[in-house]
Amino acid sequence: MRQLIRFLFIFIAVILVTSPTYSALKGNLEYQIPIDYSQLDEEELAIKGETFYSISINNTDCKINDDITSALNIYTILSNKNPENMIYALRLGKLYETIGKDRHAKGNYYRAMGIDQSRPEPYYYLAEFYYKKEQYRKAYKMLIRAINNGYSEHANAHSRLNELNKKLGIEKK
């Protein structure tokens, strides 16, 4: 009788622990819902994403609001629909940077760099990211690559380079 009660107790505990309700409360419920991105209009989503993005990057309090959430959702969908689009990765990086999710921001900047290493934008975004984090050597390295990859006439890049030269004590040649 004692073993039967013990068995029932263990059986009920296992059922409760593996139930979807318990999993949802613990945060590890996973859904396997396939999404067909081919049915979504990329151009329409990009326009909506740009609208929310423009509003979101002016958010200075690092708080997540509806505009940032919408922009993140749209650019995540766009990035899944077209993973080779560098702009989508840069937008995601900037949005994550805005809300203080540095690891996600850097990951998206580096992903953008991997998509097209010849473009200056990912390097410039990373330079600005590192500058804000006071990682001046990394910022300098990325900024030099941005300038070499096409930002040679970019006024903001040269202004930032002058600031970094002063902070790092580098003499201009």
C-alpha positions as CSV (number, residue, x, y, z in Angstrom):
1,M,0.0,0.0,0.0
2,R,2.8,2.4,0.9
3,Q,4.5,1.8,-2.4
4,L,1.3,2.4,-4.3
5,I,0.9,5.8,-2.6
6,R,4.5,6.6,-3.3
7,F,4.1,5.6,-7.0
8,L,0.9,7.7,-7.3
9,F,2.6,10.7,-5.8
10,I,5.6,10.5,-8.1
11,F,3.3,9.9,-11.1
12,I,1.2,13.0,-10.3
13,A,4.3,15.1,-9.7
14,V,5.7,14.1,-13.1
15,I,2.5,14.9,-14.8
16,L,2.3,18.3,-13.2
17,V,5.9,19.2,-13.9
18,T,5.7,18.3,-17.6
19,S,2.3,20.0,-18.2
20,P,2.1,23.0,-20.6
21,T,0.9,25.2,-17.7
22,Y,3.9,24.5,-15.6
23,S,6.2,25.0,-18.6
24,A,4.5,28.3,-19.4
25,L,5.0,29.5,-15.8
26,K,8.6,28.5,-15.9
27,G,9.2,30.2,-19.3
28,N,10.3,27.2,-21.2
29,L,7.2,26.5,-23.3
30,E,8.2,26.2,-27.0
31,Y,5.9,26.4,-29.9
32,Q,6.7,24.8,-33.2
33,I,4.5,27.1,-35.4
34,P,6.0,27.4,-38.9
35,I,5.7,30.8,-40.4
36,D,5.6,31.2,-44.2
37,Y,7.4,34.5,-44.8
38,S,6.9,34.3,-48.5
39,Q,3.3,35.4,-48.0
40,L,4.3,38.7,-46.4
41,D,4.8,41.8,-48.5
42,E,8.5,42.8,-47.8
43,E,8.1,46.3,-49.2
44,E,5.0,47.1,-47.1
45,L,6.7,45.7,-44.0
46,A,9.9,47.7,-44.7
47,I,7.9,51.0,-44.9
48,K,6.2,50.2,-41.6
49,G,9.5,49.2,-40.0
50,E,11.2,52.4,-41.1
51,T,8.4,54.4,-39.6
52,F,8.7,52.7,-36.2
53,Y,12.5,52.7,-36.5
54,S,12.6,56.5,-37.0
55,I,10.5,57.0,-33.9
56,S,12.4,54.4,-31.8
57,I,16.0,55.6,-32.3
58,N,15.1,58.9,-30.8
59,N,14.2,57.1,-27.6
60,T,16.8,58.2,-25.0
61,D,15.5,56.6,-21.9
62,C,16.4,53.0,-22.9
63,K,12.9,51.8,-22.1
64,I,11.0,49.4,-24.3
65,N,7.8,51.0,-25.7
66,D,5.3,50.0,-28.3
67,D,7.2,51.7,-31.1
68,I,10.4,49.9,-30.3
69,T,8.6,46.6,-29.9
70,S,6.9,47.0,-33.3
71,A,10.1,48.0,-35.0
72,L,11.9,45.0,-33.5
73,N,9.1,42.6,-34.5
74,I,9.0,44.0,-38.1
75,Y,12.8,43.9,-38.6
76,T,13.0,40.5,-37.1
77,I,10.4,39.3,-39.6
78,L,12.2,41.1,-42.4
79,S,15.5,39.7,-41.4
80,N,14.1,36.2,-41.4
81,K,12.4,36.8,-44.8
82,N,15.6,38.2,-46.3
83,P,18.6,37.2,-44.1
84,E,21.1,38.6,-46.7
85,N,19.8,42.2,-46.3
86,M,22.5,44.1,-44.4
87,I,20.1,47.1,-43.6
88,Y,17.8,44.9,-41.7
89,A,20.6,43.6,-39.5
90,L,21.9,47.1,-38.9
91,R,18.4,48.3,-37.9
92,L,18.0,45.4,-35.5
93,G,21.4,46.2,-34.0
94,K,20.6,49.9,-33.5
95,L,17.2,49.0,-32.0
96,Y,18.8,46.6,-29.5
97,E,21.5,49.2,-28.7
98,T,18.7,51.7,-28.0
99,I,17.2,49.5,-25.3
100,G,20.5,48.5,-23.8
101,K,20.7,44.9,-25.2
102,D,24.4,45.2,-26.1
103,R,25.0,41.6,-26.9
104,H,22.1,41.5,-29.4
105,A,23.2,44.8,-30.9
106,K,26.8,43.7,-31.4
107,G,25.6,40.4,-32.8
108,N,23.5,42.1,-35.5
109,Y,26.3,44.6,-36.3
110,Y,28.7,41.7,-36.9
111,R,26.1,39.8,-38.8
112,A,25.7,42.9,-41.1
113,M,29.4,42.9,-41.5
114,G,29.4,39.3,-42.5
115,I,26.8,39.9,-45.1
116,D,28.9,42.5,-47.0
117,Q,32.4,43.2,-45.6
118,S,33.0,45.8,-48.3
119,R,30.4,48.2,-47.0
120,P,31.3,50.9,-44.5
121,E,28.0,51.0,-42.5
122,P,28.5,48.0,-40.2
123,Y,32.0,49.3,-39.2
124,Y,30.7,52.8,-38.6
125,Y,27.8,51.5,-36.4
126,L,30.2,49.3,-34.5
127,A,32.6,52.3,-34.1
128,E,29.8,54.4,-32.6
129,F,28.7,51.5,-30.4
130,Y,32.2,51.0,-29.0
131,Y,32.7,54.8,-28.6
132,K,29.6,55.0,-26.4
133,K,31.0,52.1,-24.3
134,E,34.3,54.0,-24.0
135,Q,36.1,51.2,-25.8
136,Y,38.1,53.7,-27.8
137,R,40.7,51.3,-29.3
138,K,37.9,49.1,-30.8
139,A,36.0,52.2,-31.9
140,Y,39.2,53.5,-33.6
141,K,39.8,50.2,-35.4
142,M,36.2,50.0,-36.7
143,L,36.2,53.6,-37.7
144,I,39.4,53.3,-39.8
145,R,37.8,50.3,-41.6
146,A,34.6,52.3,-42.2
147,I,36.7,55.2,-43.7
148,N,38.7,52.8,-45.8
149,N,35.5,51.1,-47.1
150,G,33.9,54.2,-48.3
151,Y,33.3,56.7,-45.6
152,S,36.4,58.8,-46.6
153,E,34.1,61.8,-47.3
154,H,31.8,61.2,-44.3
155,A,32.0,64.3,-42.1
156,N,30.8,62.6,-38.9
157,A,33.3,59.8,-39.3
158,H,36.2,62.2,-39.6
159,S,34.9,64.2,-36.6
160,R,34.7,61.1,-34.5
161,L,38.2,60.0,-35.8
162,N,39.6,63.3,-34.5
163,E,38.0,62.8,-31.1
164,L,39.4,59.3,-30.9
165,N,42.8,60.5,-32.0
166,K,42.8,62.9,-29.0
167,K,41.5,60.3,-26.6
168,L,44.1,57.8,-27.6
169,G,46.9,60.3,-28.0
170,I,47.5,59.5,-31.6
171,E,49.3,62.2,-33.7
172,K,47.8,63.0,-37.1
173,K,50.1,62.3,-40.0
